[in-house]
Amino acid sequence: MFTALTIAGSDPSGGAGIQADIKTMTALGVYATCCICALTAQNTTGVTGIMEVEEDFVGKQLDSVFCDIMPNAVKIGMLSSSGIMEVVREKLDIYHAENVVVDPVMVATSGHKLMADDAITTLKNKLLREGTVTTPNIPEAEILSDMSIASADDMVNAAKKIYDRFGCTVLIKGGHGIDATARDYLYGDGISRWYETRRVDTNNTHGTGCTLSSAIASHLAKGEDIETAVEHAKAYIQGALEAGLNLGKGNGPLNHMWNM
C-alpha cells in the first residue's frame, strides 16, 4: 500500500492540519502517518492558542515513522518555529525523503498568524530547498517572492522568482481571488501550466490549503508526476468544496469524504 507522512499541527475542530491531512490521504487510498509539531486551540471561528511540541520529540516522532513505515511522499504543513524546521529538514536529509510537498502555512483562514518571523527566514533559506513542490496562496507567494501579486502575469512572475530562488516547483493558488476565476499556476523544471476550476461560492473553506497539499502528496505517493498529481488533487478538492459541509459558526470545513 502507498504511504504518506504529514508533518504539521493539530486542529481539534478537525477541518485543517493533521486531521484534514489524514482524512484526505485516507479518502484517496493512501495510508497516512503523522508527526504532530504543535497543538492548536482553534475552530471554524479562529485560533485562540498554539503550543509547540519540543524539538527533540518532533525528531523522535520522525525517526519512529521513517525507520518503520517509510513514506512514499511527505506533506509539510504548519511549522511555527525555526528550531522545529531545522529538525524536520535534518530528518528529511537523513532518510532521503522523496516527493516532499511544502505548504508554507503562515496565516490561518481566520487571519491568525501561525509562523514566527525568524521561522519565515528558515523556511526560505532551508526548508523550501528540500521540497519537490510548494503550494503558497497569493499572500504567502508575495512573501516568498518579495513582490505584490495583483494579476495573472504577477502570479507567473512570482512563481518564476520562487522557483529560481529555492529550486522547488511552485503551485500558486488563486483562491484568494485576483479575478473572478479560481486559477492556480504551476511552474518549475519545464512545467508552465494553469489549472482553472469553477469558483465555489461558499464560506466553508477551513483547511482548504491543508487539504490540497495533502491531496498532491497522496497522488505523488502513488507514483504520479507533478502535473497529474496537481490535476487530480484539484479535482478532489473541488468535489470537497462542492459537497459542502455547513458546520460551525465561522468558516466551516470541507467534506473530505465526499468521494467515499
C-alpha positions, 0 to 999 in steps of 0.5 A: 500500500502507498504511504504518506507522512504529514508533518504539521499541527493539530486542529481539534475542530478537525477541518485543517492540519493533521486531521484534514491531512489524514482524512484526505490521504485516507479518502484517496487510498493512501495510508497516512502517518503523522508527526504532530509539531504543535497543538492548536486551540482553534475552530471554524471561528479562529485560533485562540492558542498554539503550543509547540511540541519540543524539538527533540520529540518532533525528531523522535516522532520522525525517526519512529515513522521513517525507520518503520513505515517509510513514506512514499511522499511527505506533506509539510504543513504548519511549522511555527518555529525555526528550531522545529524546521531545522529538525524536520529538514535534518530528518528529511536529509537523513532518510532521503525523503522523496516527493516532499510537498511544502505548504508554507502555512503562515496565516490561518483562514481566520487571519491568525498568524501561525509562523514566527518571523525568524521561522519565515527566514528558515523556511526560505533559506532551508526548508523550501530547498528540500521540497519537490513542490510548494503550494503558497496562496497569493499572500504567502507567494508575495512573501516568498517572492518579495513582490505584490501579486495583483494579476495573472502575469504577477502570479507567473512572475512570482512563481518564476522568482520562487522557483529560481530562488529555492529550486522547488516547483511552485503551485500558486493558488488563486483562491484568494481571488485576483479575478473572478476565476479560481486559477492556480499556476504551476511552474518549475523544471519545464512545467508552465501550466494553469489549472482553472476550476469553477469558483465555489461560492461558499464560506466553508473553506477551513483547511482548504490549503491543508487539504490540497497539499495533502491531496498532491502528496497522496497522488505523488505517493502513488507514483504520479508526476507533478502535473497529474498529481496537481490535476487530480488533487484539484479535482478532489478538492473541488468535489470537497468544496462542492459537497459542502459541509455547513458546520460551525459558526465561522468558516466551516470545513470541507467534506473530505469524504465526499468521494467515499 
